[in-house]
Amino acid sequence: MKLKLHFALLLLGLTACEPAELPKSSDLVSVLFLGDTHFGESYEIELEDRYSMDQFVGLFKMADLTIANLETPLTTLTDSPYEGEKDYVHWSDPELATAAFEKYGFDAFSLGNNHAMDFGTEGLKETLDALGGSGFEFFGAGQDQEEAAQVFETAVPLPNGDSFELAVLGGYESVASYEALDFYATDSQGGVNTITQQSTLDSIRDIKVENPEAFVVVFPHWGDNYKMKDPGQESWAHAFIDAGADLVIGQGAHLFQEVEEYERKTIVYGLGNFVFNAPGRYQKLDAAPYSVAAQLLVSADSKSLRLYPIFSDNLVTDYEPRFVTEEEFEELSEREDLKMLAADEDEIGFYFEIPLE
C-alpha cells in the first residue's frame, strides 16, 4: 500500500517539482533523444523482424526531430581488424538499417561511441556514405578530427514563427584501451570524437559566443556497462554545464543512469538502450532493466524534458523492448533521484517530467 500511495502522489504531481505549464502539443516542438540503437545482426539471433520499432510509433509521430546513438557500423565488410581484440564487434546492414530509419522518421545520429569503428576506417566511411546517401545527418565521428568534432546544429521552426536553435555535441569518452586500438580521429585518420577533453569545453563556449540563443546539448557516450554513473561522468558533466551547456544527455551504459540538477541545469547521465537487439546482461549482473527515451518539449517561452521509461531486457521481452507497465513504473519511481520528479501518463506511456531553465 505504501508504494501505491507514493505512486499516486507522484501522478498528482508534487507542488515543489511540478513541471512548468506547457501549451497543448500543437504549440510545442518535440526533439527526441534515443539511446543505444543496433539491430543486432552481429549477434546472429534469429528474429522475425529485427528492424521493427512499431511499439514506439507514438513517440516518432510526436517528434519534429529524432536523434539517436547509432551503436554500430553500417557496413558490408566481413572482416574486422578488431576480431579477437574486442569482445563484441558490431555491424548492421546499410540498406535495411537506413530503410528502417527512414520509415520511422529518424533525422540525425551520433556516431561517437565504442562501436562506430568496429570495422576500421573503411567501415566508418561506408557508414558515413550510407547515412549521408539516405539524407541523414551524423556527428561524433568522421574521416578526420575536424569532421568528427563537428557540431550538429539546426533551427527547428516554432508554431509562433520563431525558431528553436539547437546545437548537439557528440563523442566517446577518452578510454586508454580504445586509444590503443586507434578508435579516435586524428588530423590524418578517421575515427570517433573524444568528448572528454578540453576541446569540447572550448566548443561549448564558442557556440555560446557565436549564438547566445543556441540551446546546447552534450550527448556523450560514456560510463561502465550496466552500472550507474561514475565520478568521471559526474566531473565532466559538471564541466560541460560550467562551460555553458544547457542540457547533458548521456548514453552508453545500457541502462537508465541517474538524473541530477546542477547549477539549475539538468543532467541525464545515461538513457540506456533504445532498440538494441542483443541478449544483454541485466540478469547476470543484477542490473535494473530500464532505459528511457528523452523528449525535449519546446514552446515560445518554456522548455521541459520528458523521460519515458522503457523495459530493455530482451531475454524477458523476447527482443521486443516496450514502455514500462504501471507496476514497473512504480518500482522505478522509488529510485532516490526520481522520487521528487513530477510523474504522469499520456497516450504514449508513463513519464517523468523536468522543467528546464
Wavefront OBJ file of the C-alpha trace (Angstrom):
o trace
v 0.000 0.000 0.000
v 2.841 2.378 0.746
v 4.186 2.032 -2.796
v 0.744 2.576 -4.306
v 0.245 5.709 -2.196
v 3.634 7.101 -3.198
v 2.877 6.433 -6.855
v -0.485 8.162 -6.583
v 1.203 11.226 -5.118
v 3.669 11.218 -7.993
v 0.907 11.149 -10.564
v -0.881 14.020 -8.845
v 2.393 15.978 -9.002
v 4.330 17.262 -6.013
v 3.970 21.030 -5.585
v 7.705 21.548 -5.222
v 8.507 19.949 -8.541
v 5.523 20.488 -10.821
v 6.628 20.996 -14.424
v 6.216 24.394 -15.999
v 2.827 24.935 -17.619
v 3.196 23.968 -21.253
v 0.822 24.699 -24.130
v -1.014 21.955 -25.941
v 1.108 19.671 -28.089
v 0.182 21.584 -31.258
v 2.043 24.589 -29.814
v 5.153 22.583 -28.990
v 8.243 21.394 -30.788
v 9.427 17.926 -29.794
v 13.072 16.831 -30.068
v 13.513 13.138 -29.317
v 16.806 11.761 -27.962
v 17.246 7.980 -28.092
v 19.934 5.781 -26.579
v 21.951 2.879 -27.935
v 20.450 1.628 -31.197
v 21.586 -1.511 -33.024
v 19.537 -4.085 -34.915
v 21.822 -6.880 -33.726
v 22.793 -8.645 -36.939
v 26.227 -9.352 -35.490
v 24.697 -11.397 -32.647
v 23.330 -13.954 -35.137
v 19.990 -14.173 -33.352
v 17.020 -15.186 -35.483
v 14.348 -12.509 -35.145
v 11.080 -12.264 -37.054
v 11.539 -8.563 -37.775
v 14.666 -7.138 -36.211
v 14.068 -3.754 -37.867
v 10.619 -3.150 -36.398
v 10.065 -0.258 -33.980
v 6.267 -0.233 -34.234
v 5.827 -0.294 -30.449
v 7.329 3.210 -30.281
v 5.468 4.767 -33.188
v 3.659 7.198 -30.877
v 6.967 8.784 -29.916
v 8.040 9.119 -33.525
v 4.741 10.708 -34.548
v 5.158 13.413 -31.900
v 8.770 14.182 -32.784
v 9.767 17.071 -35.009
v 13.375 15.911 -34.782
v 14.751 12.495 -33.769
v 18.367 11.988 -32.711
v 19.803 8.607 -31.710
v 23.087 6.991 -30.783
v 23.886 4.547 -33.601
v 25.834 1.814 -31.834
v 27.111 0.001 -34.911
v 28.791 0.499 -38.263
v 26.556 0.178 -41.311
v 28.806 -1.982 -43.438
v 29.015 -4.836 -45.929
v 32.549 -5.717 -44.818
v 33.032 -9.180 -43.360
v 36.463 -8.896 -41.756
v 37.083 -6.582 -38.819
v 40.605 -5.503 -37.817
v 39.454 -5.901 -34.208
v 38.400 -9.567 -34.271
v 39.992 -11.110 -31.193
v 40.816 -7.702 -29.742
v 37.265 -6.656 -28.846
v 34.719 -8.783 -27.009
v 31.897 -7.564 -29.234
v 32.203 -6.394 -32.837
v 29.008 -4.896 -34.254
v 27.675 -4.458 -37.779
v 24.322 -3.682 -39.364
v 23.078 -3.949 -42.931
v 23.393 -0.494 -44.572
v 20.317 -0.793 -46.812
v 17.952 -2.438 -44.331
v 19.005 -0.231 -41.421
v 18.653 3.038 -43.329
v 15.296 1.885 -44.711
v 14.077 1.328 -41.148
v 15.365 4.731 -40.071
v 13.560 6.349 -42.998
v 10.336 4.515 -42.170
v 10.268 5.770 -38.573
v 11.473 9.293 -39.272
v 14.944 9.455 -37.746
v 16.914 12.593 -38.579
v 20.405 12.506 -37.071
v 22.795 10.068 -35.439
v 25.671 10.347 -33.023
v 28.492 8.023 -34.040
v 30.702 8.958 -31.104
v 30.752 5.566 -29.397
v 32.824 2.434 -28.867
v 31.376 0.523 -31.846
v 31.326 3.019 -34.732
v 34.865 1.953 -35.662
v 34.361 -1.813 -35.286
v 35.249 -2.323 -38.961
v 38.001 0.260 -39.006
v 38.175 3.386 -41.124
v 36.736 1.560 -44.167
v 33.683 0.513 -42.188
v 33.305 4.035 -40.836
v 33.451 5.502 -44.346
v 30.774 3.062 -45.510
v 28.641 4.125 -42.529
v 29.018 7.802 -43.349
v 28.189 7.134 -47.002
v 25.106 5.074 -46.087
v 23.768 7.741 -43.739
v 24.633 10.716 -45.938
v 23.313 8.976 -49.041
v 19.965 8.486 -47.307
v 19.763 12.107 -46.194
v 20.611 11.604 -42.517
v 22.839 13.919 -40.510
v 25.652 12.491 -38.396
v 28.112 13.793 -35.838
v 30.570 12.463 -33.271
v 32.779 10.662 -35.814
v 34.313 11.427 -39.171
v 37.083 10.859 -41.670
v 39.383 13.152 -39.694
v 39.285 15.050 -36.421
v 37.772 18.167 -37.964
v 34.763 16.237 -39.273
v 34.476 14.101 -36.124
v 34.280 17.182 -33.899
v 31.624 18.946 -35.967
v 28.568 20.051 -34.017
v 25.080 19.117 -35.184
v 23.258 22.428 -35.474
v 19.731 23.072 -36.662
v 16.922 25.603 -36.318
v 13.538 23.988 -35.641
v 10.577 26.239 -36.520
v 8.227 27.076 -33.659
v 4.474 27.475 -34.282
v 4.649 31.205 -33.453
v 7.081 31.856 -36.312
v 10.242 31.879 -34.208
v 12.759 29.037 -34.270
v 14.412 26.850 -31.672
v 18.143 26.878 -32.315
v 19.712 23.606 -31.234
v 23.366 22.556 -31.080
v 24.315 18.977 -30.161
v 27.840 17.763 -29.436
v 28.599 14.041 -29.579
v 31.534 11.801 -28.884
v 33.005 8.970 -26.854
v 34.800 9.414 -23.550
v 38.577 9.007 -23.584
v 39.457 5.375 -22.782
v 43.064 4.162 -22.885
v 42.213 0.735 -24.338
v 40.390 2.364 -27.266
v 43.208 4.822 -27.823
v 45.443 1.763 -28.243
v 43.039 0.493 -30.911
v 43.226 3.806 -32.844
v 39.484 4.370 -32.414
v 39.767 8.132 -32.077
v 40.005 10.531 -35.000
v 43.229 12.435 -35.677
v 44.167 15.126 -38.160
v 45.002 12.438 -40.709
v 42.843 9.459 -39.740
v 39.155 8.791 -39.368
v 37.603 7.810 -36.057
v 35.345 8.973 -33.256
v 35.442 12.282 -31.441
v 36.829 12.352 -27.912
v 34.172 14.132 -25.868
v 36.060 14.279 -22.576
v 38.754 16.756 -23.426
v 39.355 20.498 -23.308
v 38.318 20.958 -26.932
v 34.734 20.013 -26.029
v 34.594 22.728 -23.396
v 36.051 25.175 -25.912
v 33.396 24.154 -28.475
v 30.589 24.802 -25.993
v 31.968 28.266 -25.206
v 32.459 29.043 -28.905
v 28.860 28.129 -29.719
v 27.561 30.374 -26.956
v 29.727 33.279 -28.114
v 28.662 32.909 -31.741
v 24.997 32.358 -30.913
v 23.905 33.133 -27.345
v 20.406 31.902 -28.194
v 21.610 28.385 -29.060
v 20.390 25.607 -26.768
v 23.466 23.413 -26.325
v 23.041 19.709 -25.614
v 26.046 17.498 -24.899
v 25.292 13.899 -25.942
v 28.248 11.817 -24.675
v 28.809 8.072 -24.850
v 30.342 7.054 -21.534
v 30.173 5.008 -18.347
v 30.608 1.354 -17.412
v 28.204 -1.173 -18.875
v 25.217 -1.998 -16.638
v 26.409 0.324 -13.880
v 25.250 3.672 -12.571
v 27.290 6.862 -13.081
v 30.937 7.040 -12.108
v 32.959 10.010 -10.755
v 34.428 10.728 -14.172
v 30.988 11.173 -15.731
v 29.949 13.498 -12.929
v 33.097 15.601 -13.193
v 32.775 16.051 -16.947
v 29.036 16.669 -16.864
v 29.557 19.477 -14.374
v 32.353 20.866 -16.540
v 30.053 20.863 -19.588
v 27.433 22.845 -17.665
v 30.058 25.235 -16.297
v 31.239 25.856 -19.877
v 27.721 26.846 -20.934
v 25.863 23.643 -21.901
v 22.115 23.817 -21.293
v 21.489 20.071 -21.028
v 23.564 16.881 -20.786
v 22.025 13.632 -22.041
v 24.407 10.688 -21.929
v 24.203 7.149 -23.254
v 26.394 4.062 -23.350
v 25.896 2.059 -20.136
v 22.850 0.141 -21.455
v 20.692 1.262 -18.530
v 18.961 4.385 -17.213
v 21.542 6.172 -15.086
v 20.912 8.942 -12.569
v 19.191 12.257 -13.179
v 20.765 15.285 -11.487
v 20.199 19.014 -11.253
v 23.436 21.000 -11.273
v 23.607 24.790 -11.354
v 19.892 24.793 -12.291
v 20.614 22.649 -15.353
v 19.592 19.031 -15.920
v 21.908 16.064 -16.418
v 20.606 12.672 -17.507
v 23.722 10.567 -17.114
v 22.529 7.690 -19.266
v 19.481 6.943 -21.425
v 20.270 3.247 -21.700
v 19.119 1.354 -24.778
v 16.519 2.103 -27.390
v 16.134 -0.830 -29.800
v 19.254 -2.890 -29.138
v 18.925 -6.479 -30.340
v 21.457 -8.209 -28.110
v 20.856 -10.702 -25.276
v 22.029 -8.223 -22.653
v 23.374 -8.987 -19.186
v 20.787 -7.408 -16.887
v 20.019 -10.616 -15.015
v 23.609 -11.854 -14.944
v 24.833 -8.561 -13.468
v 21.717 -7.877 -11.372
v 21.191 -4.596 -13.227
v 17.885 -2.737 -13.412
v 16.475 -3.448 -16.912
v 15.263 0.095 -17.558
v 16.119 2.690 -20.186
v 14.424 5.950 -21.197
v 13.547 7.907 -24.302
v 14.041 11.649 -23.701
v 11.594 14.075 -25.257
v 12.644 17.730 -25.195
v 9.487 19.856 -25.461
v 9.927 23.486 -26.511
v 7.438 26.332 -26.794
v 7.992 30.037 -27.354
v 8.505 30.649 -23.631
v 9.176 27.323 -21.884
v 11.059 24.043 -22.089
v 10.515 20.686 -20.467
v 12.156 17.267 -20.607
v 10.017 14.134 -20.504
v 11.611 10.774 -19.782
v 9.590 7.767 -20.969
v 10.915 4.577 -19.310
v 11.466 1.505 -21.464
v 11.815 -2.103 -20.315
v 15.017 -3.245 -22.018
v 15.688 -6.861 -21.025
v 15.371 -8.735 -24.316
v 15.511 -12.093 -22.547
v 12.225 -11.170 -20.844
v 10.502 -9.366 -23.733
v 11.698 -11.763 -26.456
v 13.526 -8.910 -28.182
v 10.580 -6.527 -28.141
v 11.563 -3.639 -25.859
v 8.481 -1.746 -24.703
v 7.265 1.043 -22.491
v 7.042 0.060 -18.838
v 3.901 -1.213 -17.147
v 2.328 0.621 -14.220
v 3.920 -1.816 -11.781
v 7.361 -1.323 -13.333
v 6.912 2.439 -13.266
v 6.030 2.252 -9.580
v 9.224 0.304 -8.940
v 11.339 2.768 -10.897
v 9.688 5.731 -9.161
v 11.168 4.549 -5.857
v 14.674 5.320 -7.091
v 16.095 8.086 -4.934
v 16.946 10.523 -7.749
v 13.479 10.094 -9.308
v 11.282 10.404 -6.212
v 10.909 14.175 -6.438
v 10.268 14.355 -10.175
v 6.763 15.032 -11.424
v 5.233 11.922 -12.960
v 2.253 11.315 -15.200
v 0.872 9.203 -18.023
v -0.226 10.192 -21.518
v -1.253 8.381 -24.678
v 2.344 7.218 -25.148
v 3.010 5.884 -21.675
v 4.252 6.749 -18.208
v 6.826 9.507 -17.914
v 8.824 11.729 -15.580
v 8.885 15.436 -16.398
v 11.535 18.036 -15.602
v 11.082 21.775 -16.228
v 14.151 23.318 -17.838
v 15.625 26.796 -17.474
l 1 2 3 4 5 6 7 8 9 10 11 12 13 14 15 16 17 18 19 20 21 22 23 24 25 26 27 28 29 30 31 32 33 34 35 36 37 38 39 40 41 42 43 44 45 46 47 48 49 50 51 52 53 54 55 56 57 58 59 60 61 62 63 64 65 66 67 68 69 70 71 72 73 74 75 76 77 78 79 80 81 82 83 84 85 86 87 88 89 90 91 92 93 94 95 96 97 98 99 100 101 102 103 104 105 106 107 108 109 110 111 112 113 114 115 116 117 118 119 120 121 122 123 124 125 126 127 128 129 130 131 132 133 134 135 136 137 138 139 140 141 142 143 144 145 146 147 148 149 150 151 152 153 154 155 156 157 158 159 160 161 162 163 164 165 166 167 168 169 170 171 172 173 174 175 176 177 178 179 180 181 182 183 184 185 186 187 188 189 190 191 192 193 194 195 196 197 198 199 200 201 202 203 204 205 206 207 208 209 210 211 212 213 214 215 216 217 218 219 220 221 222 223 224 225 226 227 228 229 230 231 232 233 234 235 236 237 238 239 240 241 242 243 244 245 246 247 248 249 250 251 252 253 254 255 256 257 258 259 260 261 262 263 264 265 266 267 268 269 270 271 272 273 274 275 276 277 278 279 280 281 282 283 284 285 286 287 288 289 290 291 292 293 294 295 296 297 298 299 300 301 302 303 304 305 306 307 308 309 310 311 312 313 314 315 316 317 318 319 320 321 322 323 324 325 326 327 328 329 330 331 332 333 334 335 336 337 338 339 340 341 342 343 344 345 346 347 348 349 350 351 352 353 354 355 356 357
